[in-house]
Amino acid sequence: MNLQTRKLNLIEYLIGIQDEKIFKIIEDTLHMSLVSEGKSFNQFTKDELIKRTQKSNSDYISGNFKTQDQLEIESQNW
């Protein structure tokens, strides 16, 4: 199984988690791993999220996006 498939499987698993305690354990473990590697896990501020959302909406309205089919074709070449 390649890395891309493993990432997608992990995302699907995370989406399906309904238990807050389990999700918190995963989140804390990821954070500790990043810290031990000297990296940080920076959360977005409310203003940053709003700006990103506005940019995304603007991109969508102007047609600056790719469809799921386009992304799947593109990812086959990774």
C-alpha positions as CSV (number, residue, x, y, z in Angstrom):
1,M,0.0,0.0,0.0
2,N,1.5,3.3,-1.0
3,L,1.7,6.4,1.2
4,Q,-1.1,8.2,-0.6
5,T,-3.5,5.3,0.0
6,R,-2.5,5.1,3.6
7,K,-3.2,8.8,4.1
8,L,-6.6,8.5,2.5
9,N,-7.4,5.5,4.7
10,L,-6.3,7.5,7.8
11,I,-8.5,10.5,6.8
12,E,-11.5,8.2,6.3
13,Y,-10.8,6.6,9.7
14,L,-10.6,10.0,11.4
15,I,-13.8,11.2,9.8
16,G,-15.6,8.2,11.2
17,I,-14.5,8.7,14.8
18,Q,-17.4,9.5,17.0
19,D,-15.7,9.2,20.4
20,E,-14.2,12.5,21.6
21,K,-11.8,10.7,23.9
22,I,-10.2,8.7,21.1
23,F,-10.0,11.7,18.9
24,K,-8.3,13.7,21.7
25,I,-5.7,10.9,22.2
26,I,-4.9,10.9,18.4
27,E,-4.7,14.6,18.4
28,D,-2.4,14.7,21.5
29,T,-0.2,12.0,20.1
30,L,0.2,13.9,16.8
31,H,1.0,17.1,18.6
32,M,3.6,15.4,20.8
33,S,5.2,13.8,17.8
34,L,5.5,17.1,16.0
35,V,6.9,18.8,19.1
36,S,9.5,16.1,19.6
37,E,10.6,16.7,16.0
38,G,11.0,20.4,16.6
39,K,7.9,21.2,14.5
40,S,4.8,23.0,15.7
41,F,1.1,22.4,15.2
42,N,-0.2,25.9,14.6
43,Q,-3.9,26.3,14.7
44,F,-5.6,28.9,12.5
45,T,-7.0,32.0,14.2
46,K,-10.6,32.9,13.5
47,D,-9.5,35.7,11.2
48,E,-7.2,33.4,9.2
49,L,-10.0,30.9,8.7
50,I,-12.3,33.7,7.6
51,K,-9.7,34.9,5.1
52,R,-9.1,31.4,3.8
53,T,-12.8,30.9,3.4
54,Q,-13.3,34.1,1.5
55,K,-10.4,33.3,-0.8
56,S,-11.9,29.8,-1.4
57,N,-15.3,31.3,-2.2
58,S,-13.7,33.8,-4.6
59,D,-11.7,31.1,-6.3
60,Y,-14.8,29.0,-6.7
61,I,-16.8,31.9,-8.2
62,S,-14.1,32.8,-10.6
63,G,-13.8,29.1,-11.7
64,N,-10.4,28.6,-10.2
65,F,-10.8,25.1,-8.9
66,K,-10.5,21.4,-9.9
67,T,-13.2,18.8,-9.9
68,Q,-12.9,15.5,-8.0
69,D,-12.4,13.7,-11.3
70,Q,-9.6,16.1,-12.3
71,L,-7.9,15.6,-8.9
72,E,-8.2,11.8,-9.2
73,I,-6.6,11.8,-12.7
74,E,-3.9,14.2,-11.5
75,S,-3.1,12.1,-8.4
76,Q,-2.5,9.0,-10.5
77,N,0.7,10.7,-11.7
78,W,2.1,11.3,-8.2
